[in-house]
Every structure is written in structure tokens, then in C-alpha cells.
Amino acid sequence: MSPWTKFATLWFLTATLLAQTSRSASTADDAGTAGATAETYTESKSRSLFTSCDANSDDRLDFFEASAAFDWLRGKKDHAGFARLDQDRDGYVGWPEFDRQFQATVKRGAPFRVDPCRRLVEQAPEQQKATAPTPLQVFLQLLDANRNGGLDPAEIDQLARIGLVNPQAIQQLRSLDLDRTGRVEEPELAPWFKQHKVQTLLPPGLLAGAEAPAVVGDENGDSTIDEPELTHMLQRLDPSLGRWAATLMQRLDRNQDKRLDRQELSSPDIGTAQAATPAQLPSEGPVR
């Protein structure tokens, strides 16, 4: 074999090896940045997915990083969609906001999917700290009876019957379904929750991370409302309303057990009692 033939053969083998190496590296990179889907939530998985979407490693997602990560954002002009993620309106999606979106998606039975721009590296669960739910999340979990991740019209009706907030606030709440999903989800609910100071209307035990009671205003966890609890609820709306608790209890307590259970609280009569003005209540005044 001549020197020229040997050189040509060596050159061909070298070029072939380099091409195969390049293809292998490209395939590995593509595999590392393919879409990532999670059907169950863990905090370590949430942090790993968030890091894989953070292109410049500044621990937050700007508008362009978020648009690349979430395929439901309708292009780079979908500012309304981005606002659903950016709950504190600082122009970025931090990990807590990303994490809430992850949890809400999985809770309603849908897979959570992102398109990472960096290789996904799982973090060890033991390195993460558990986070307590926010007052907004407690409020949402309390009323979200069907666990679909938001308040649908029937659940808003239930909130109206309870009387925790005024009718004007309820009317505003009904209009917050900006993405037309049939429910008001946490990002849409956040500004309303803050504006109407709903946190101050919730029993302190809820905000301390205790399990949400089955009935709003149930302070002792027995799933009913007794007269002192009803008095506290009315006083949180207006201090002067507390004196009508006994009268309302008498009107709504059908089984005369001096407690309002879930069925009595859901009765149409509660709407009538709620709509009544003091002048329309019994003329003899509140029951002592």
C-alpha cells in the first residue's frame, strides 16, 4: 500500500469517527433538553424542573424564559398568560410561583409539562425544605370542593351564601375567570384576595397551617357553626352585626340542636336571611 493510500485511508477513518462522535453528542444534548412531564408532585422535582428552565441561572424566569418553558403561553406576546404566573407582578416568575403552578396542575389531574433549556438534573429530596401553604392557598383549598384547582360558579355561590365577603366582592369574583376555563384559579384569585383583605376574615387557626375545617367559620373543627362562632363570623363582617347571631341561629337551625350543619348552611333560607336588613328582621329585636 502506497503512502498516499495509507494517508487517504487514515483520513477517511478519522473523519468517520469524528462524525459519529458529533452525532452522539448532539443526540445526548437533545435528550437532555426534551420536554419534561411530571404527573405527581414533589418539591425536589419542582426545583429541578425550575432550574432546567432558568437559562441564565439567575433563579427566576423572565418573560422569554417562561414563554419557552410553557407551551400553553400563546407566543411571546401572551402577557395575560404570563400574568397568571407572575402573581407578585415583579416581571419575573420565581420558584414559589412556578411551584404553585406545578401543584395546581397536578392537583386537578393534569400532567405538568415544561420545555427545559438546560439538562434536567434531579435534586435529592432530603435537601429540600417543606413549604407551608399560603393563606390564599388555604382559602382556595377550603372552598374548592371538587378539587379542580379553582373556584367554579357553584363554589362561588356557596361562598356568597356563607356571607364571608360582601355582595360587591362576590360579583367581582365571578368576573375573574379571564382565561375562560370555567373556574377562578389561584393566579386570577390572588389580586382579589389581597384587595378585599380576605386573609383577615379567616380564623387564625387556618393561617397557622392547620388543616382547613369542612365549614367556614368552624373554629372548633366539629363541622358545624354554633352561636358563638356565628357571632364571630358576623362581627368580622361588621362589629354591629354580632347582636343578630341568636336571631339568625333561631331562623336557620331547623333541627333545633343549637348548631348549623352543612345542610342547614346550604339551605336556600340562608340567602333569605342574609338578604334581610335589620328592619326586616323580627320586630322584637335580637334574641337574648
C-alpha positions in Angstrom: 0.0 0.0 0.0 1.5 3.3 -1.1 1.9 6.2 1.4 -0.8 8.2 -0.3 -3.2 5.3 0.0 -2.4 4.9 3.7 -2.9 8.6 4.3 -6.3 8.6 2.5 -7.4 5.6 4.5 -6.4 7.1 7.8 -8.1 10.4 6.9 -11.3 8.7 6.0 -11.4 6.7 9.3 -10.6 9.8 11.3 -13.4 11.8 9.6 -15.9 8.9 10.1 -15.0 8.7 13.8 -15.4 12.5 14.3 -18.8 12.5 12.6 -20.1 9.6 14.8 -18.9 11.4 17.9 -20.6 14.6 16.9 -23.9 12.8 16.2 -23.7 11.1 19.6 -23.1 14.4 21.4 -26.0 16.0 19.6 -28.3 13.2 20.4 -27.4 13.4 24.1 -27.9 17.1 24.2 -31.3 16.7 22.5 -32.3 14.0 25.0 -31.2 16.3 27.9 -33.4 19.2 26.8 -36.5 17.3 25.5 -39.9 18.2 27.0 -40.2 17.1 30.6 -43.5 15.9 32.1 -44.5 15.2 35.7 -47.8 13.6 36.8 -47.0 13.6 40.5 -45.6 16.4 42.6 -42.5 16.5 44.8 -40.7 19.6 45.9 -37.4 18.3 44.6 -38.9 17.6 41.2 -40.3 21.1 41.2 -37.0 22.7 41.9 -35.2 20.5 39.3 -37.7 21.5 36.6 -37.5 25.2 37.5 -33.7 25.1 37.3 -33.8 23.4 33.9 -35.9 26.3 32.6 -33.7 29.1 34.1 -31.4 29.8 31.1 -29.2 32.4 32.8 -29.2 30.8 36.3 -30.5 34.0 38.0 -33.1 31.9 40.0 -36.0 33.4 38.2 -37.7 33.1 34.8 -38.2 36.3 32.7 -40.9 36.6 30.1 -38.9 34.9 27.4 -37.7 32.0 29.6 -41.3 31.4 30.7 -42.6 31.6 27.1 -40.0 29.0 26.1 -40.8 26.7 29.1 -44.7 26.6 29.0 -46.3 25.6 25.7 -49.7 27.0 26.8 -48.3 30.5 26.7 -49.6 31.7 23.3 -46.3 33.1 22.0 -44.1 35.9 23.2 -47.0 38.4 23.2 -49.1 36.5 25.7 -48.8 38.9 28.5 -52.1 37.9 30.1 -50.9 34.3 30.3 -47.6 35.4 31.8 -49.5 37.5 34.4 -51.2 34.3 35.6 -47.7 33.0 36.7 -46.3 36.3 37.8 -48.6 36.7 40.9 -46.5 39.4 42.6 -46.3 41.4 39.4 -42.5 41.9 39.6 -41.9 40.9 36.0 -40.5 37.5 36.8 -41.6 34.0 37.7 -39.8 32.9 40.9 -39.7 29.4 42.1 -42.6 29.7 44.5 -44.8 30.9 41.7 -43.6 28.1 39.4 -44.1 25.6 42.3 -47.7 26.8 42.8 -48.5 26.3 39.1 -47.0 22.8 39.3 -49.1 21.9 42.3 -52.3 23.3 40.9 -51.9 21.5 37.6 -51.2 18.1 39.2 -54.0 18.6 41.8 -56.6 18.9 39.0 -55.4 15.6 37.5 -53.4 17.1 34.5 -49.7 16.4 33.8 -47.3 19.3 34.3 -45.1 19.9 31.3 -42.2 22.2 30.6 -39.6 22.5 27.8 -36.3 22.8 29.6 -33.5 24.8 28.0 -30.8 23.0 30.2 -30.2 19.5 31.1 -32.6 18.3 33.8 -30.7 17.2 37.0 -32.8 15.7 39.8 -32.1 17.1 43.2 -32.1 15.0 46.3 -35.4 15.3 48.2 -33.6 15.4 51.6 -32.0 18.7 50.6 -35.3 20.5 50.2 -37.5 22.1 52.9 -41.2 21.7 53.0 -43.2 24.9 52.5 -46.4 25.7 54.3 -49.4 26.7 52.2 -50.1 30.5 51.9 -53.3 32.0 53.3 -54.6 32.2 49.7 -53.9 28.5 49.1 -55.7 27.7 52.4 -58.7 29.7 51.3 -58.8 28.1 47.9 -58.4 24.5 49.3 -61.2 25.3 51.8 -63.8 26.2 49.1 -62.6 24.0 46.2 -65.0 21.1 46.9 -64.4 19.3 43.6 -60.6 19.7 43.8 -60.2 21.1 40.3 -57.7 23.8 41.3 -60.1 26.7 41.2 -63.5 28.1 42.2 -66.3 27.3 39.8 -69.7 29.1 39.8 -71.3 26.6 42.3 -68.4 27.1 44.8 -68.6 30.9 44.4 -72.4 30.6 45.1 -71.5 28.7 48.3 -69.1 31.5 49.4 -71.9 34.0 48.7 -74.3 32.0 51.0 -71.8 31.9 53.8 -71.5 35.7 53.7 -67.8 35.9 54.4 -67.4 38.8 51.9 -69.9 41.4 50.7 -72.1 41.0 47.5 -70.0 43.5 45.5 -66.8 41.4 46.1 -68.7 38.3 45.1 -69.8 40.0 41.9 -66.2 40.9 41.1 -65.1 37.4 41.9 -67.4 36.0 39.3 -65.7 38.1 36.6 -62.2 36.9 37.3 -62.2 33.8 35.0 -60.0 35.6 32.5 -58.9 32.5 30.6 -62.5 31.1 30.3 -61.7 27.8 32.0 -64.9 27.8 33.9 -63.2 28.4 37.3 -61.2 31.1 39.0 -57.7 29.7 39.6 -55.1 30.8 42.1 -53.3 33.4 39.9 -56.6 35.0 39.0 -57.8 34.9 42.6 -54.7 36.5 44.1 -55.3 40.2 43.4 -59.0 39.9 44.6 -57.9 38.1 47.8 -55.4 40.9 48.6 -57.8 43.7 47.6 -60.6 42.6 49.9 -58.3 41.5 52.7 -59.9 38.1 52.9 -57.0 36.9 55.0 -58.2 38.9 57.9 -61.6 37.2 57.7 -60.2 33.7 58.1 -59.9 32.0 61.5 -56.3 32.3 62.8 -56.0 28.6 63.1 -56.2 28.2 59.4 -53.4 30.6 58.8 -51.1 28.8 61.2 -51.1 25.8 58.8 -53.8 23.8 60.5 -56.0 21.6 58.3 -58.9 23.5 56.8 -62.2 22.8 58.5 -65.1 21.5 56.5 -67.2 24.6 57.2 -66.0 28.2 57.0 -66.2 29.8 60.5 -66.0 26.4 62.3 -63.4 27.3 64.9 -63.5 24.0 66.9 -63.4 21.6 64.0 -66.8 19.9 64.5 -68.0 20.8 61.0 -70.9 22.9 62.4 -71.4 26.5 63.4 -72.6 27.2 66.9 -73.9 30.6 68.1 -70.5 32.0 69.4 -68.9 31.0 66.1 -71.8 32.6 64.1 -71.3 35.7 66.3 -67.6 35.9 65.4 -68.4 35.5 61.7 -70.9 38.3 61.7 -68.6 40.6 63.8 -65.8 40.1 61.2 -68.1 41.5 58.6 -69.3 44.3 60.8 -69.0 44.6 64.6 -72.6 45.7 64.9 -73.9 42.5 63.3 -72.9 40.3 66.1 -76.1 41.0 68.1 -78.2 39.3 65.3 -76.5 35.9 65.7 -79.1 34.4 68.0 -82.0 35.5 65.7 -80.3 34.0 62.7 -79.5 30.8 64.6 -83.2 30.5 65.6 -84.3 31.0 62.0 -81.8 28.6 60.3 -81.5 25.9 62.9 -84.2 23.5 61.6 -83.4 20.6 63.9 -83.1 22.8 67.0 -79.7 21.4 68.1 -78.3 24.9 68.5 -75.8 24.3 65.7 -75.8 24.9 62.0 -74.6 21.9 60.0 -73.6 21.8 56.3 -77.1 21.1 55.1 -78.6 24.0 57.1 -75.9 26.3 55.9 -76.6 25.3 52.2 -80.3 25.8 52.6 -81.9 28.5 50.4 -83.2 30.1 53.6 -79.8 31.3 54.4 -79.9 33.5 51.3 -83.2 35.0 52.5 -81.7 35.6 56.0 -78.5 37.1 54.5 -80.5 39.5 52.3 -82.7 40.7 55.2 -81.9 44.1 56.6 -82.2 44.8 60.3 -85.5 46.4 59.7 -86.8 43.2 58.1 -85.7 41.0 61.0 -88.2 40.2 63.8 -89.5 43.4 65.4 -88.8 42.3 68.9 -85.1 42.6 68.2 -82.4 40.0 68.7 -83.0 37.0 70.8 -81.0 37.2 74.1 
